[in-house]
């Protein structure tokens, strides 16, 4: 196991009717900026619960945060934070709203050009306090210090990490998932699944706890994910999926192990260039990336085949191939497509994305930095 330091200070309130906890989490003296997306929270009752919980607080609102949050929109919120001297941000939504709110929190107190936080890795030294009411399980952003923001003007989708934007608290009410459309549920399950594989399907460092924990998350998503798409609403199913998504990226399973993230890096370029949802790009890339890199990932892929899919017979290559096929079948079971052609995209994708990767210096990806532009090109070609 590799050396690591693990700390996660986000206080999680999990379960039905927990939104009321917001009242006690945010000081009454705080000026609160409520951030959210397109307004679905006003249709499913979440907005009303949040407003009730903040009845004694001074509240400002900022809506319109996109599914892939943009720098341009976020900077409008930064201006509002500065104008009104906001000292607490409450993000109400999924990972996109949370990510945007993290950037807003950091940018509002940053001394310099805020884009440098993303483009140049400029150090964040303080941020506005942040809390979360999660409405869509997917990214795990509710209990980590990372965020991804897109600059539409230049077609850049970049990430930053900072302990200062780790949410102070997060409310996770599984019942809010009952109002989510199938597309968002699909995205959430696939995103959580691939967050897990990015930290699990690398190479062994004898980190048995992390491996077993990751396998538990994968098993749970495989067992429970498809149940979200039945007519029956089941809050136990919701709860297991929601908690899986949080655990997939709160830092625990990634502690002391090598991490990949190549699927995400390639996926980000597809999203910013062609507009596909984040999870849609991951489901396209992952199967082909695992096959392309099967030799360097062989031991963990065989472990994955055995422990997740019960595949123990046949030669090495056939077992790996079947495990990848089973993975793709799982994506289909949660209504997720896995080819560019499913989105009416063809060969034009390949060189455009390779050029984007080269422009952003993403020429050696993966846990061993072995995924060259030639590998990425081949992965994209095989994903058509």
QUIQUI-V429364 format. One record per pair of residues at least 24 apart in sequence whose C-alpha atoms are under 8 Angstrom apart, sorted by the first residue. I is the first residue (numbers start at 1). J is the second residue. D is the distance in whole Angstrom. If there is no record, write none. Layout:
I&J&D / I&J&D
This chain:
1&205&5 / 1&206&6 / 1&207&5 / 1&256&5 / 1&257&6 / 2&205&7 / 2&255&8 / 2&256&4 / 2&257&6 / 2&258&8 / 3&256&5 / 4&255&6 / 4&256&5 / 5&255&7 / 6&251&7 / 6&252&7 / 6&255&7 / 8&143&7 / 8&144&7 / 8&250&7 / 8&251&8 / 9&166&8 / 9&168&7 / 10&143&6 / 10&144&8 / 10&166&7 / 10&167&6 / 10&168&5 / 10&169&5 / 10&170&7 / 11&168&6 / 11&169&4 / 11&170&6 / 12&169&6 / 12&170&5 / 12&171&6 / 12&172&7 / 13&169&8 / 13&170&6 / 13&171&5 / 13&172&6 / 14&171&6 / 14&172&5 / 14&173&6 / 14&174&8 / 15&172&6 / 15&173&5 / 15&174&6 / 15&175&8 / 15&239&8 / 16&173&5 / 16&174&7 / 16&175&6 / 17&173&7 / 18&171&6 / 18&172&7 / 18&173&6 / 19&49&7 / 19&50&6 / 19&53&7 / 19&133&7 / 19&171&6 / 19&173&7 / 20&49&7 / 20&50&7 / 20&52&8 / 20&53&5 / 21&53&7 / 21&171&8 / 22&50&7 / 22&53&6 / 22&54&7 / 22&171&8 / 23&53&5 / 23&54&6 / 25&169&7 / 26&88&8 / 28&56&7 / 28&57&5 / 28&58&8 / 29&57&7 / 29&58&8 / 30&57&7 / 30&58&7 / 30&86&8 / 30&87&6 / 30&88&6 / 31&57&7 / 31&58&5 / 31&59&6 / 31&60&8 / 31&85&7 / 31&86&5 / 31&87&6 / 31&88&6 / 32&57&7 / 32&58&6 / 32&59&5 / 32&60&6 / 32&86&6 / 32&87&6 / 32&88&5 / 32&89&6 / 32&90&7 / 33&59&6 / 33&60&5 / 33&61&5 / 33&62&7 / 33&81&7 / 33&86&6 / 33&88&6 / 33&89&5 / 33&90&6 / 34&59&7 / 34&60&6 / 34&61&5 / 34&62&6 / 34&89&6 / 34&90&5 / 34&91&6 / 34&92&7 / 35&61&6 / 35&62&5 / 35&63&6 / 35&65&8 / 35&89&7 / 35&90&6 / 35&91&5 / 35&92&6 / 35&97&7 / 35&101&7 / 36&62&7 / 36&63&5 / 36&64&7 / 36&65&6 / 36&91&6 / 36&92&5 / 36&93&6 / 36&97&6 / 37&63&5 / 37&64&5 / 37&65&4 / 37&66&6 / 37&67&8 / 37&93&7 / 37&97&6 / 38&63&7 / 38&64&5 / 38&65&7 / 38&66&7 / 39&63&7 / 39&64&8 / 41&92&8 / 41&93&8 / 44&176&7 / 44&179&6 / 46&176&8 / 65&96&7 / 65&97&6 / 65&100&7 / 66&96&7 / 66&97&8 / 67&96&6 / 67&97&8 / 67&277&8 / 68&96&6 / 68&149&7 / 68&150&7 / 68&277&8 / 68&278&8 / 69&96&6 / 69&97&7 / 69&99&7 / 69&100&6 / 69&148&8 / 69&149&6 / 69&150&6 / 70&100&8 / 70&149&6 / 70&150&5 / 70&151&6 / 70&152&7 / 71&115&8 / 71&149&6 / 71&150&6 / 71&151&5 / 71&152&7 / 72&151&7 / 72&152&7 / 74&100&6 / 74&101&8 / 74&103&7 / 74&104&6 / 75&104&7 / 75&107&8 / 77&104&7 / 78&104&5 / 78&105&8 / 78&107&7 / 78&108&5 / 79&108&8 / 81&108&7 / 82&108&7 / 86&128&8 / 87&128&6 / 87&129&6 / 88&128&6 / 88&129&5 / 88&130&6 / 88&131&8 / 89&128&7 / 89&129&6 / 89&130&5 / 89&131&6 / 90&130&6 / 90&131&5 / 90&132&6 / 90&133&7 / 91&130&7 / 91&131&6 / 91&132&5 / 91&133&6 / 91&134&8 / 92&132&6 / 92&133&5 / 92&134&6 / 92&135&7 / 93&132&8 / 93&133&6 / 93&134&5 / 93&135&5 / 93&136&7 / 94&134&6 / 94&135&5 / 94&136&5 / 94&137&7 / 94&138&7 / 94&139&8 / 95&134&8 / 95&136&7 / 95&137&8 / 95&138&7 / 95&139&5 / 95&140&7 / 95&141&6 / 95&142&7 / 98&132&7 / 98&141&6 / 98&142&7 / 98&147&8 / 99&141&7 / 99&146&7 / 99&147&5 / 99&148&6 / 99&149&7 / 100&147&7 / 100&148&8 / 100&149&7 / 101&130&8 / 102&130&7 / 102&146&8 / 102&147&7 / 102&165&5 / 102&166&8 / 103&147&7 / 103&149&8 / 103&165&8 / 105&129&7 / 105&130&7 / 105&165&7 / 106&164&8 / 106&165&7 / 117&160&7 / 118&149&8 / 118&158&6 / 118&159&6 / 118&160&6 / 119&158&7 / 121&160&7 / 124&162&6 / 124&164&7 / 125&164&7 / 126&164&6 / 127&164&6 / 127&165&6 / 128&165&8 / 129&165&8 / 129&167&8 / 129&168&7 / 130&165&7 / 130&166&7 / 130&167&5 / 130&168&6 / 130&169&8 / 131&167&5 / 131&168&6 / 131&169&5 / 131&170&6 / 132&167&7 / 132&169&6 / 132&170&5 / 132&171&6 / 133&170&6 / 133&171&5 / 133&172&7 / 134&170&7 / 134&171&6 / 134&172&5 / 134&173&7 / 135&172&7 / 135&173&8 / 135&176&6 / 135&177&7 / 136&176&8 / 136&177&7 / 136&180&8 / 136&184&7 / 136&185&8 / 136&188&7 / 136&242&8 / 137&188&6 / 137&189&8 / 137&241&7 / 137&242&5 / 137&243&8 / 137&245&6 / 137&246&7 / 138&187&7 / 138&188&4 / 138&189&6 / 138&190&8 / 138&191&6 / 138&192&5 / 138&242&8 / 138&245&5 / 138&246&8 / 139&188&7 / 139&191&6 / 139&192&6 / 139&195&8 / 139&245&7 / 139&246&7 / 139&249&7 / 140&192&8 / 140&245&6 / 140&246&4 / 140&247&7 / 140&248&7 / 140&249&5 / 140&250&6 / 141&246&8 / 141&249&7 / 141&250&8 / 142&166&8 / 142&167&6 / 142&170&6 / 142&246&7 / 143&167&6 / 143&169&8 / 143&170&7 / 143&246&7 / 143&249&8 / 143&250&5 / 144&249&7 / 144&250&5 / 144&251&7 / 150&272&7 / 152&272&8 / 155&272&6 / 155&273&7 / 156&269&8 / 156&272&7 / 157&268&6 / 157&269&7 / 157&272&6 / 172&242&8 / 173&239&8 / 174&235&6 / 174&238&5 / 174&239&5 / 174&242&7 / 175&235&6 / 175&238&7 / 177&238&7 / 178&233&6 / 182&229&7 / 182&335&8 / 183&335&8 / 185&228&7 / 186&334&6 / 186&335&6 / 186&336&6 / 187&277&8 / 187&278&8 / 187&279&5 / 187&280&7 / 187&336&8 / 188&245&8 / 188&279&7 / 189&221&7 / 189&225&6 / 189&241&7 / 189&245&8 / 189&334&8 / 190&279&6 / 190&282&8 / 190&283&7 / 190&331&7 / 190&336&8 / 191&245&8 / 191&278&8 / 191&279&5 / 191&282&7 / 192&244&7 / 192&245&5 / 192&248&6 / 192&249&8 / 193&217&8 / 193&218&6 / 193&221&7 / 193&245&8 / 193&248&8 / 194&282&7 / 194&286&8 / 195&248&6 / 195&249&7 / 196&248&5 / 196&249&7 / 196&253&8 / 198&259&6 / 198&260&5 / 198&261&5 / 198&262&8 / 198&263&8 / 199&253&7 / 199&254&6 / 199&257&7 / 199&258&7 / 199&259&5 / 199&260&6 / 199&261&8 / 200&254&8 / 200&257&8 / 200&259&7 / 200&300&8 / 201&260&8 / 201&297&7 / 201&300&6 / 201&301&6 / 201&304&8 / 202&258&6 / 202&259&6 / 202&260&6 / 202&297&6 / 202&300&6 / 202&367&6 / 203&258&7 / 203&296&8 / 203&297&6 / 203&299&7 / 203&300&6 / 204&257&8 / 204&299&7 / 204&300&7 / 205&257&7 / 205&258&8 / 207&256&7 / 207&257&7 / 210&252&7 / 210&253&5 / 210&254&7 / 210&255&8 / 210&257&8 / 211&253&7 / 213&253&7 / 214&248&7 / 214&253&6 / 215&307&8 / 215&308&7 / 217&244&6 / 217&247&8 / 217&248&7 / 218&308&7 / 219&308&7 / 220&244&7 / 222&330&7 / 225&334&6 / 226&333&6 / 226&334&5 / 229&334&7 / 258&367&6 / 259&366&7 / 259&367&5 / 260&365&8 / 260&366&4 / 260&367&4 / 260&368&8 / 261&365&8 / 261&366&6 / 261&367&8 / 262&365&5 / 262&366&5 / 262&371&8 / 263&289&7 / 265&362&8 / 266&353&8 / 266&357&7 / 266&376&8 / 269&353&6 / 269&356&6 / 269&357&7 / 270&353&7 / 273&353&8 / 280&336&7 / 280&337&7 / 280&338&7 / 283&328&8 / 283&331&7 / 283&336&7 / 283&337&7 / 283&338&5 / 284&337&7 / 284&338&4 / 284&339&5 / 284&340&7 / 284&383&6 / 285&338&8 / 285&379&7 / 285&380&7 / 285&383&7 / 287&324&6 / 287&325&8 / 287&327&7 / 287&328&7 / 288&379&5 / 288&380&8 / 288&382&6 / 288&383&6 / 289&379&6 / 290&324&7 / 291&320&8 / 291&321&7 / 291&324&8 / 292&375&7 / 292&378&8 / 292&379&7 / 293&371&8 / 294&320&8 / 338&383&8 / 339&383&6 / 339&384&6 / 340&383&6 / 340&384&5 / 341&384&6 / 345&384&8 / 346&384&6 / 347&381&7 / 347&384&7 / 349&380&8 / 350&377&6 / 350&380&6 / 350&381&6 / 351&377&7
